Amino acid sequence: MARFVQLQQIGPGLFRAKAIIEGNSVQVPENVSLVEMPKDVSSNEILGSFYLNGEWLGKQIDATRLNWGAIVKIPDVTSKVSIIIPTFSGGEKLDTCLKTFIEHHKNVLDYEIIVVIDGGPHKEDIHPITSKYDVLTIALQENLGFSAAINAGLREVRPASDFVILANDDLRFFMPSCLVLAGEMQQREDAALVGSLLLYPNGKVQHAGKISASEHFLHGKDLTAEAFIDRELMGVTGALLGINRKFLDQVLKLDESYHMAWEDADLCLTAHTLGWKVFYCGRACAYHDEGGTRGSTPKQKKEYSAWMTWENKGREVFENKWGTEYARKKWRVKPKRTLLNRLILKRTTALGDVLLTTPIVHALREKKPDWEIIIATSHPFIYRDNPDVNYIVPPDHEWVESKDCEAFYDLDLSYEMRPDTGILKAYAGACNVNVKDPRPRVYLREQNRSFASNLLSDSCKWTVIHTGPKGWPGGDWPWERFSEVAEALQKKGLKVVLIGNTPPDPIKCDLDLRHKTSFHNLAAILERSSLFVGIDSMPLHLAQAFKKPCVGVFGCVDPSHILIEDPFVRGVTADQSTVSCLGCHHRGTFPKTVGICDKDKVYCMEKLPSEKVIGVIDELLMG
């Protein structure tokens, strides 16, 4: 016997729970809505915000906390969200998706919409649709598949967004589903993914959670209360999917081995292996015209033979990665790892040292193209968008502590135990690889380049100066010397940009960006510059990634152990004849993790005149 809550309208947009009615046949007065309610819910709970029969009611309802039906509880959401909508054919369905999304989320959710046109024969016809709405449109030149389209969108997500929501272009919203998803993710910090209830246009259930890689719970069934129960699951569909930004920082991207289908199942199992949870939220609901482009039945799919090929290829990739048990049977046990060989490289901290692992990892990828490469570090942003890496985990992750892998490389002290050799040589030796290209690898997004181009005009030549501090005796050069270098450069017609975390020393410059750049925005600044001058620190390593003239100022460290071999990369030190202790970091007791000076003054830096640095700069600029 069904239980209903009787909602009586008592004013404009205001309802109250009048009674609970049990029965299979109920007469409904004209001004009363009846909503079936779960058995464990009382009728006198105070709700937050509601949506009723297609009308947003705000926080004006005193009624039952229902999981489904005409009323849905909407949590207070403070998070920012990025919505990514991939589209192949666009058309009316994309227009409907955008129109209904905005209609039901405008003014109630802080969102941005990114539409990714995944090639296709109708790509030129999609721009007139997206131009009607406030969306960012990204057009891929060829059809690269669902995962690649999502990844293209992820690269343009605003830094402020806390969550990303994937939405198929054949969805039709009738409630603020993404607001509900955002609220659920906001409350569940352990959730990597939160899925939603999807209905066919005829009202039957399309998805209420996954029971296997390709099977959905209640698929094709009539809508019942069971579909609206929130629960932790093994998997959910990617058609309307909330993703935690912190989880994305670990996985970096969707696996582009999947062109179409299976990628959402892969993402769910990946979340479990990384120690995250996956939830289904039945209170987030939308209509889904499943297979609106490729068809949903085998007969329809035959008309798009390429789609069938991609789907079968996806199954093959999934089986090779996870095994036939997860590909063909119901999911009962969370996976601990994939079937692929696994390699873990650990470098916990020190920004510059983590950055210098990137050419090592690239060499490892060339050596082991089919292995999973996992980076364990406290600075995961350095590996953002890096195609050589599968996952990034914190240094205390269970994989690291248990060494659950076929190869484990701990680089935390590999150089510190051998400072008598170069840092890249120490890393390469520890990993048993030959590094063909020693340049650090950094991957910029358009938003980073826009940041730099708005600050550094093309009409000028810019010199970036990093004054530090490093915090080591023998690592920091007096700011007065840097000031003399800056003045000399400005006399040569160069513009000077200051970066770093130094106090506001009175160094004359054209642009002061100290304390004002993120890692990737700094990289974009360096990419647009004509010259870098600075101490031995992370920005010096970063500048070498872009093949720009670099001048490093060194004291206790031998520059040949740090810099890559390139005619446009130069290290400058005081004269050995005047400073006998030069390069002391490479002598004595190991490991060496910081610079220590036992002299009464830091002579290696005190006796390095600005004229010598300026002379090396002149040589590079003339070369």
For each residue, the residues with C-beta under 8 A, 3 or more apart:
1: 22 23 24
2: 22 23 24 36
3: 20 21 22 36 37 39
4: 20 21 22 23 26 34 35 36 37
5: 17 19 20 21 34 35 37 43 63 64 66
6: 17 18 19 20 21 32 34
7: 15 16 17 18 32 33 34 35 63 70 71
8: 15 16 18 31 32
9: 14 15 31 32
10: 14 15 16
11: 14
12:
13: 55 57 58 60
14: 9 10 11 60 61
15: 7 8 9 10 33 52 57 61 62 63
16: 7 8 10 61 62 63
17: 5 6 7 20 43 44 62 63 64
18: 6 7 8 32
19: 5 6 43
20: 3 4 5 6 17 37 43
21: 3 4 5 6 26 34
22: 1 2 3 4
23: 1 2 4 26
24: 1 2
25:
26: 4 21 23 34
27:
28: 32 33 34
29: 32
30:
31: 8 9
32: 6 7 8 9 18 28 29
33: 7 15 28 52 53 70 71
34: 4 5 6 7 21 26 28
35: 4 5 7 64 66 69 70 71
36: 2 3 4 68 69 225
37: 3 4 5 20 41 43 64 66 69
38: 41 66 67 225 228 229
39: 3
40:
41: 37 38 45 64 65 66 67
42: 45 64
43: 5 17 19 20 37 63 64
44: 17 64
45: 41 42 63 64 65
46: 62
47: 50 59 61 62 63 64 65 71 73
48: 59 73 74 75 76
49: 57 58 59 73 74 75 76
50: 47 57 58 59 60 61 63 71 72 73 74
51: 54 55 56 57 71 72 74 104 175 176
52: 15 33 55 57 61 70 71
53: 33 70
54: 51 174 175
55: 13 51 52
56: 51 104 108 176
57: 13 15 49 50 51 52 60 61
58: 13 49 50
59: 47 48 49 50
60: 13 14 50 57
61: 14 15 16 47 50 52 57 71
62: 15 16 17 46 47
63: 5 7 15 16 17 43 45 47 50 66 71
64: 5 17 35 37 41 42 43 44 45 47 71
65: 41 45 47 73
66: 5 35 37 38 41 63 69 71 72 73
67: 38 41 225 228 229 230 282 283
68: 36 72 197 225 227 228 282 283 285
69: 35 36 37 66 72 228
70: 7 33 35 52 53
71: 7 33 35 47 50 51 52 61 63 64 66
72: 50 51 66 68 69 175 180 283 285
73: 47 48 49 50 65 66 283
74: 48 49 50 51 77 108 176 179 180 183
75: 48 49 180 183 184 186 187
76: 48 49 183
77: 74 108 109 179 182 183 186
78: 186
79: 110 162 163 182 185 186
80: 110 111 158 160 161 162 163
81: 109 110 111 112 161 162 163 164 165 178 182
82: 111 112 114 153 157 158 161 163 164 165
83: 101 111 112 113 114 164 165 167 178
84: 114 116 150 153 154 157 164 165 166 167
85: 94 97 98 113 114 115 116 167 168 169
86: 115 116 118 146 149 150 153 166 168 169
87: 90 94 115 116 117 118 120 126 169
88: 117 118 119 120 122 143 169 293
89: 120 121 122 293
90: 87 93 94 95 117 120 122 123 125 126 129 169
91: 94 95 122 125 129
92: 95 96
93: 90 96 97 169 170 289 292
94: 85 87 90 91 97 98 115 126 129 130 169
95: 90 91 92 98 99 129 132
96: 92 93 99 100 172
97: 85 93 94 100 101 167 168 169 170 171 172 173
98: 85 94 95 101 102 113 115 129 130 132 133 135
99: 95 96 102 103 133
100: 96 97 103 104 171 172 173 174
101: 83 97 98 104 105 113 167 171 173 178
102: 98 99 105 106 113 133
103: 99 100 106 173
104: 51 56 100 101 173 174 175 176 177
105: 101 102 108 109 111 173 176 178 179
106: 102 103
107:
108: 56 74 77 105 176 179
109: 77 81 105 176 178 179 182
110: 79 80 81
111: 80 81 82 83 105 178
112: 81 82 83 136 157 158 161
113: 83 85 98 101 102 133 134 135 136
114: 82 83 84 85 135 136 137 138 153 156 157
115: 85 86 87 94 98 126 130 135 136 137 138
116: 84 85 86 87 138 140 149 150 152 153
117: 87 88 90 120 123 126 127 137 138 139 140
118: 86 87 88 140 143 144 145 146 148 149
119: 88 123 140 141 142 143 144
120: 87 88 89 90 117 123 143
121: 89
122: 88 89 90 91 125 126
123: 90 117 119 120 126 139
124: 127
125: 90 91 122 128 129
126: 87 90 94 115 117 122 123 129 130 137 139
127: 117 124 130 131 137 139
128: 125 131 132
129: 90 91 94 95 98 125 126 132
130: 94 98 115 126 127 133 135 137
131: 127 128 137
132: 95 98 128 129
133: 98 99 102 113 130
134: 113
135: 98 113 114 115 130
136: 112 113 114 115 156
137: 114 115 117 126 127 130 131
138: 114 115 116 117 152 153 156
139: 117 123 126 127
140: 116 117 118 119 143 144 148 149 152
141: 119
142: 119
143: 88 118 119 120 140
144: 118 119 140 148 149 152 256 259
145: 118 148 149 256 258 259 260 310
146: 86 118 149 150 238 254 258 259 260 261 263
147: 150 151 253 254 255 256 257 258 259 263
148: 118 140 144 145 151 152 256 259
149: 86 116 118 140 144 145 146 152 153
150: 84 86 116 146 147 153 154 166 254
151: 147 148 154 155 253 254 256
152: 116 138 140 144 148 149 155 156
153: 82 84 86 114 116 138 149 150 156 157
154: 84 150 151 157 164 248 253
155: 151 152 385 445 446
156: 114 136 138 152 153 445 446 447
157: 82 84 112 114 153 154 161 164
158: 80 82 112 161 447
159: 447 518
160: 80
161: 80 81 82 112 157 158 164 245
162: 79 80 81 182 185 186 245
163: 79 80 81 82 181 182 185 186 242 243 244 245
164: 81 82 83 84 154 157 161 242 243 245 248
165: 81 82 83 84 178 181 182 240 241 242 243
166: 84 86 150 238 239 240 241 243
167: 83 84 85 97 101 171 178 239 240
168: 85 86 97 171 239 240 288 292
169: 85 86 87 88 90 93 94 97 292
170: 93 97 288 289 290 292 293
171: 97 100 101 167 168 198 239 240 286 287 288 289
172: 96 97 100 201 286 287 288 289
173: 97 100 101 103 104 105 176 177 286 287
174: 54 100 104 285 286 287
175: 51 54 72 104 180 285 286
176: 51 56 74 104 105 108 109 173 179 180
177: 104 173 180 181 196 240 284 285 286
178: 81 83 101 105 109 111 165 167 181 182 240 242 284
179: 74 77 105 108 109 176 182 183
180: 72 74 75 175 176 177 183 184 196 281 283 284
181: 163 165 177 178 184 185 194 196 240 242 281 284
182: 77 79 81 109 162 163 165 178 179 185 186 242
183: 74 75 76 77 179 180 186 187
184: 75 180 181 187 188 191 194 230 242 279 281 283 284
185: 79 162 163 181 182 188 191 194 242 244
186: 75 77 78 79 162 163 182 183
187: 75 183 184
188: 184 185 191 194 277 279
189:
190: 276 277
191: 184 185 188 194 242 244 276 277 278 279
192: 243 244 247 271 274 276 277 278
193: 236 241 242 243 244 247 267 268 271 276 278 279
194: 181 184 185 188 191 236 241 242 278 279 280 281 284
195: 207 209 210 233 235 236 237 240 241 242 278 279 280 281
196: 177 180 181 207 236 240 241 242 280 281 282 284 285 286
197: 68 205 207 208 227 228 280 281 282 283 284 285 286
198: 171 205 206 207 208 237 239 240 285 286 287 288 290
199: 203 204 205 206 223 285 286 287 288
200: 203 204 205 206 220 287 288 289 290
201: 172 287 289
202:
203: 199 200 222 223
204: 199 200 220 221 222 223
205: 197 198 199 200 208 216 218 219 220 221 222 223 227
206: 198 199 200 216 219 220 288 290
207: 195 196 197 198 210 216 217 219 236 237 239 288
208: 197 198 205 216 217 218 219 226 227 280 282
209: 195 216 217 231 233 235 236 280
210: 195 207 213 215 216 217 233 234 235 236 237 265 268 331
211: 215 216 217 234 330 331
212: 215 328 329 330 331
213: 210 235 262 265 318 326 327 328 331
214: 262 265 315
215: 210 211 212 219 330
216: 205 206 207 208 209 210 211 219 237
217: 207 208 209 210 211
218: 205 208 221 224 226 227
219: 205 206 207 208 215 216
220: 200 204 205 206
221: 204 205 218 224 227
222: 203 204 205
223: 199 203 204 205 227
224: 218 221 227
225: 36 38 67 68 228 229
226: 208 218 229
227: 68 197 205 208 218 221 223 224 282
228: 38 67 68 69 197 225 282 283
229: 38 67 225 226 282
230: 67 184 279 280 281 282 283
231: 209 279 280
232: 277 278 279 280
233: 195 209 210 236 278 279 280
234: 210 211 268 269 272 278 331 332 334
235: 195 209 210 213 264 265 268 269 278 331
236: 193 194 195 196 207 209 210 233 241 264 268 278 279 280
237: 195 198 207 210 216 240 241 264
238: 146 166 241 263 264 267
239: 166 167 168 171 198 207 264 288 290
240: 165 166 167 168 171 177 178 181 195 196 198 237 284 286 288
241: 165 166 193 194 195 196 236 237 238 264
242: 163 164 165 178 181 182 184 185 191 193 194 195 196 281 284
243: 163 164 165 166 192 193 247 248
244: 163 185 191 192 193 247 248 276
245: 161 162 163 164 248 249
246: 249 250
247: 192 193 243 244 250 251 271 274 276
248: 154 164 243 244 245 251 252
249: 245 246 252 380 381 384 392
250: 246 247 274 380 391 392 393
251: 247 248 254 267 270 274 390 391
252: 248 249 383 384 385 386 389 390 391 392
253: 147 151 154 256 385
254: 146 147 150 151 251 258 263 266 267
255: 147 258 263 266 267 317
256: 144 145 147 148 151 253 259
257: 147 317
258: 145 146 147 254 255 261 262 263 266 314 317 318
259: 144 145 146 147 148 256 310 313 314
260: 145 146 294 307 310 311 314
261: 146 258 310 311 314 315
262: 213 214 258 265 266 311 314 315 317 318
263: 146 147 238 254 255 258 266 267 314
264: 235 236 237 238 239 241 267 268
265: 210 213 214 235 262 268 269 318 326
266: 254 255 258 262 263 269 270 317 318 321 322
267: 193 238 251 254 255 263 264 270 271
268: 193 210 234 235 236 264 265 271 272 278
269: 234 235 265 266 272 273 322 326 335 338
270: 251 266 267 273 274 391
271: 192 193 247 267 268 274 276 277 278
272: 234 268 269 275 276 277 278 334 335
273: 269 270 334 335 336 337 338
274: 192 247 250 251 270 271 391 393 397
275: 272 397 398
276: 190 191 192 193 244 247 271 272
277: 188 190 191 192 232 271 272
278: 191 192 193 194 195 232 233 234 235 236 268 271 272
279: 184 188 191 193 194 195 230 231 232 233 236
280: 194 195 196 197 208 209 230 231 232 233 236
281: 180 181 184 194 195 196 197 230 242 284
282: 67 68 196 197 208 227 228 229 230 285
283: 67 68 72 73 180 184 197 228 230
284: 177 178 180 181 184 194 196 197 240 242 281
285: 68 72 174 175 177 196 197 198 199 282
286: 171 172 173 174 175 177 196 197 198 199 240
287: 171 172 173 174 198 199 200 201
288: 168 170 171 172 198 199 200 206 207 239 240
289: 93 170 171 172 200 201 292
290: 170 198 200 206 239 296
291: 294 295 296 297 300 301
292: 93 168 169 170 289
293: 88 89 170 304
294: 260 291 300 301 304 307
295: 291 299 300 301 302 303 304 307
296: 290 291 300 301
297: 291 300 301
298: 301 302 308
299: 295 302
300: 291 294 295 296 297 303 304
301: 291 294 295 296 297 298 304 307 308 311
302: 295 298 299 305 308
303: 295 300
304: 293 294 295 300 301 307 308
305: 302 308 309
306: 309 310
307: 260 294 295 301 304 310 311
308: 298 301 302 304 305 311 312
309: 305 306 312 313
310: 145 259 260 261 306 307 313 314
311: 260 261 262 301 307 308 314 315
312: 308 309 315 316
313: 259 309 310 316 317
314: 258 259 260 261 262 263 310 311 317 318
315: 214 261 262 311 312 318 319 327
316: 312 313 319 320
317: 255 257 258 262 266 313 314 320 321
318: 213 258 262 265 266 314 315 321 322 326 327
319: 315 316 322 323 324 327 328
320: 316 317 339 340
321: 266 317 318 338 339 340
322: 266 269 318 319 325 326 327 335 338 339
323: 319 326 327 339
324: 319 327 328 329
325: 322 328 329
326: 213 265 269 318 322 323 329 331 335
327: 213 315 318 319 322 323 324
328: 212 213 319 324 325
329: 212 324 325 326 332
330: 211 212 215
331: 210 211 212 213 234 235 326
332: 234 329
333:
334: 234 272 273
335: 269 272 273 322 326 338
336: 273 404
337: 273 342 399 404
338: 269 273 321 322 335 342 372
339: 320 321 322 323
340: 320 321 370 371 372
341: 368 370 371 372 406 407
342: 337 338 371 372 374 399 404 405 406 407
343: 364 368 371 372 373 374 405 406 407 408 409
344: 374 375 376 399 400 403 405 407 408 409
345: 357 360 361 364 373 374 375 376 409 411 431
346: 375 376 377 395 400 408 409 410 411 412
347: 350 353 354 357 375 376 377 411 412
348: 376 377 378 395 412
349: 353 354 377 378 379
350: 347 353 354
351: 354 355 379 382 519 538
352: 355 356 537 538 540 541
353: 347 349 350 356 357 411 415 423
354: 347 349 350 351 357 377 379 382
355: 351 352 358 382 440 442 538 541 542
356: 352 353 359 360 423 424 427 440 541
357: 345 347 353 354 360 361 375 411 427
358: 355 361 362 382 383 386 388 440 441 442
359: 356 362 363 424 435 437 438 439 440 441
360: 345 356 357 363 364 411 424 427 428 431 433 435
361: 345 357 358 364 365 373 375 383 386 388 389 441
362: 358 359 365 366 388 435 437 441
363: 359 360 366 367 428 431 433 434 435 436
364: 343 345 360 361 367 368 373 388 431 433
365: 361 362 368 369 373 387 388
366: 362 363 369 436
367: 363 364 433
368: 341 343 364 365 371 373
369: 365 366
370: 340 341
371: 340 341 342 343 368 406 407
372: 338 340 341 342 343 390 391
373: 343 345 361 364 365 368 388 389 390
374: 342 343 344 345 389 390 391 392 393 399 405
375: 344 345 346 347 357 361 380 383 389 391 392 393
376: 344 345 346 347 348 392 393 394 395 397 399 400
377: 346 347 348 349 354 380 382 383 392 394 395
378: 348 349 394 395
379: 349 351 354 382
380: 249 250 375 377 383 384 392
381: 249 384 518 519 520
382: 351 354 355 358 377 379 442 519
383: 252 358 361 375 377 380 386 389 392
384: 249 252 380 381 443 520
385: 155 252 253 443 445
386: 252 358 361 383 389 441 443
387: 365 443
388: 358 361 362 364 365 373 441
389: 252 361 373 374 375 383 386 392
390: 251 252 372 373 374
391: 250 251 252 270 274 372 374 375
392: 249 250 252 374 375 376 377 380 383 389
393: 250 274 374 375 376 397 399 400
394: 376 377 378 397 400
395: 346 348 376 377 378 400
396: 400 401
397: 274 275 376 393 394 400 401
398: 275 401 402 404
399: 337 342 344 374 376 393 402 403 404 405
400: 344 346 376 393 394 395 396 397 403
401: 396 397 398
402: 398 399
403: 344 399 400 408
404: 336 337 342 398 399
405: 342 343 344 374 399 408
406: 341 342 343 371
407: 341 342 343 344 371
408: 343 344 346 403 405
409: 343 344 345 346 430 431
410: 346 413 414 430
411: 345 346 347 353 357 360 414 415 427 430 431
412: 346 347 348 416
413: 410 416 417 591 593
414: 410 411 417 418 426 427 429 430
415: 353 411 418 419 421 423 426 427
416: 412 413 419 590 591 592 593
417: 413 414 426 590 591
418: 414 415 421 426 590
419: 415 416 561 585 586 590 591 592
420: 586 587
421: 415 418 425 426 429 561
422: 425 426 560 561 562
423: 353 356 415 426 427 561 562
424: 356 359 360 427 428 435 438 564
425: 421 422 428 429
426: 414 415 417 418 421 422 423 429 430
427: 356 357 360 411 414 415 423 424 430 431
428: 360 363 424 425 431 432 433 434 435
429: 414 421 425 426 432
430: 409 410 411 414 426 427
431: 345 360 363 364 409 411 427 428
432: 428 429
433: 360 363 364 367 428
434: 363 428
435: 359 360 362 363 424 428 438
436: 363 366
437: 359 362
438: 359 424 435 564 565
439: 359 544 545 547 564
440: 355 356 358 359 541 542 544 545
441: 358 359 361 362 386 388 545
442: 355 358 382 520 523 542 545
443: 384 385 386 387
444: 448 449 520 523 524 527
445: 155 156 385 448 449 520
446: 155 156 449 450
447: 156 158 159 450 451
448: 444 445 451 452 520 521 523 524
449: 444 445 446 452 453 524 527
450: 446 447 453 454
451: 447 448 454 455 521 524 525
452: 448 449 455 456 521 524 525 527 528
453: 449 450 456 458 528
454: 450 451
455: 451 452 511 513 525
456: 452 453 460 462 495 497 511 525 528 529
457: 460
458: 453
459:
460: 456 457 494 495
461: 493 494 495 530 531
462: 456 494 495 496 497 510 511 528 529 530 531
463: 486 489 494 495 496 497 529 530 531 532 533
464: 497 499 525 526 529 531 532 533 534 539 543
465: 482 485 486 496 497 498 499 507 509 532 533 534
466: 498 499 500 532 533 534 535 537 539 540
467: 477 479 482 498 500 502 505 507 534 535
468: 471 475 476 477 500 501 502 534 535 537
469: 475 476 500 501 502 535
470: 475 476 535 536 537 595
471: 468 475 476 594
472: 475 476 556 594 595
473: 476 556 595 596 597 602
474: 555 556 557 584 585 595 597 602 604 605
475: 468 469 470 471 472 535 536 537 555 556 557 595 605
476: 468 469 470 471 472 473 535 605
477: 467 468 481 482 535 553 555 605 608
478: 481 482 605 606
479: 467 482 483 502 505 507
480: 483 484
481: 477 478 484 485 608 609 610 613
482: 465 467 477 478 479 485 486 505 507 533 610
483: 479 480 486 487 505 506 507 508
484: 480 481 487 488 610 614
485: 465 481 482 488 489 533 610 613 614 617
486: 463 465 482 483 489 490 496 498 507 508 509
487: 483 484 490 491 508
488: 484 485 491 492 610 614 617
489: 463 485 486 492 494 496 531 533 617
490: 486 487 493 494 495 496 508 510
491: 487 488
492: 488 489 621
493: 461 490
494: 460 461 462 463 489 490 530 531
495: 456 460 461 462 463 490 510 511
496: 462 463 465 486 489 490 508 509 510 511
497: 456 462 463 464 465 509 510 511 512 513 525 529
498: 465 466 467 486 502 507 509 511 512 513 514
499: 464 465 466 513 514 517 522 525 534 539
500: 466 467 468 469 514 534 537 539
501: 468 469 514 515
502: 467 468 469 479 498 505 514
503:
504: 512 514
505: 467 479 482 483 502
506: 483
507: 465 467 479 482 483 486 498
508: 483 486 487 490 496
509: 465 486 496 497 498 512
510: 462 490 495 496 497
511: 455 456 462 495 496 497 498
512: 497 498 504 509 516
513: 455 497 498 499 516 517 522 525
514: 498 499 500 501 502 504
515: 501
516: 512 513
517: 499 513 521 522 525
518: 159 381 521 522
519: 351 381 382 522 523
520: 381 384 442 444 445 448 523 524
521: 448 451 452 517 518 524 525
522: 499 513 517 518 519 525 526 539 542
523: 442 444 448 519 520 526 527 542 545 546
524: 444 448 449 451 452 520 521 527 528
525: 451 452 455 456 464 497 499 513 517 521 522 528 529
526: 464 522 523 529 532 539 542 543 545 546 548
527: 444 449 452 523 524 546 548
528: 452 453 456 462 524 525
529: 456 462 463 464 497 525 526 532 543 548
530: 461 462 463 494 548 549
531: 461 462 463 464 489 494 548 549 550 551 617 620 621
532: 463 464 465 466 526 529 539 540 543 548 549 550 551
533: 463 464 465 466 482 485 489 550 551 553 613 617
534: 464 465 466 467 468 499 500 537 539 540 543 551 552 553
535: 466 467 468 469 470 475 476 477 540 552 553
536: 470 475 540 552 553 554 557 559 562
537: 352 466 468 470 475 500 534 540 541
538: 351 352 355 541 542
539: 464 466 499 500 522 526 532 534 542 543
540: 352 466 532 534 535 536 537 543 544 550 552 562 563
541: 352 355 356 440 537 538 544 545 562
542: 355 440 442 522 523 526 538 539 545
543: 464 526 529 532 534 539 540 546 548 550
544: 439 440 540 541 547 550 563 564 566 569
545: 439 440 441 442 523 526 541 542
546: 523 526 527 543
547: 439 544 566 568
548: 526 527 529 530 531 532 543 568
549: 530 531 532 568 569 617 620 621
550: 531 532 533 540 543 544 563 568 569 570
551: 531 532 533 534 570 571 572 613 616 617 620
552: 534 535 536 540 559 562 563 569 570 571 572
553: 477 533 534 535 536 571 572 605 608 613
554: 536 557 558 559 562 571 572 573 604
555: 474 475 477 573 574 582 602 604 605 608
556: 472 473 474 475 582 583 584 585 595 597 604
557: 474 475 536 554 561 562 583 585 586 595
558: 554 561 562 583 585 586
559: 536 552 554 562 563 570 571 572 573
560: 422 563 571
561: 419 421 422 423 557 558 586
562: 422 423 536 540 541 552 554 557 558 559 571
563: 540 544 550 552 559 560 566 569 570 571
564: 424 438 439 544 569
565: 438 569
566: 544 547 563 569
567: 623
568: 547 548 549 550 620 623
569: 544 549 550 552 563 564 565 566
570: 550 551 552 559 563 616 619 620
571: 551 552 553 554 559 560 562 563
572: 551 552 553 554 559 608 612 613 616
573: 554 555 559 576 579 582 583 604 608
574: 555 578 579 582 603 604 605 607 608 612
575: 578 579 607
576: 573 579 580 582
577:
578: 574 575 603 607
579: 573 574 575 576 582 603 604 607
580: 576
581: 584 599 603 604
582: 555 556 573 574 576 579 604
583: 556 557 558 573 586 587 604
584: 474 556 581 587 588 597 604
585: 419 474 556 557 558 592 595
586: 419 420 557 558 561 583 592
587: 420 583 584
588: 584 592
589: 592
590: 416 417 418 419
591: 413 416 417 419
592: 416 419 585 586 588 589 595
593: 413 416
594: 471 472
595: 470 472 473 474 475 556 557 585 592
596: 473
597: 473 474 556 584 602
598:
599: 581 602 603
600:
601: 606
602: 473 474 555 597 599 605 606
603: 574 578 579 581 599 606 607
604: 474 554 555 556 573 574 579 581 582 583 584 607 608
605: 474 475 476 477 478 553 555 574 602 608
606: 478 601 602 603
607: 574 575 578 579 603 604
608: 477 481 553 555 572 573 574 604 605 612 613
609: 481 612 613
610: 481 482 484 485 488 613 614
611: 614 615
612: 572 574 608 609 615 616
613: 481 485 533 551 553 572 608 609 610 616 617
614: 484 485 488 610 611 617 618
615: 611 612 618 619
616: 551 570 572 612 613 619 620
617: 485 488 489 531 533 549 551 613 614 620 621
618: 614 615 621 622
619: 570 615 616 622 623
620: 531 549 551 568 570 616 617 623
621: 492 531 549 617 618
622: 618 619
623: 567 568 619 620
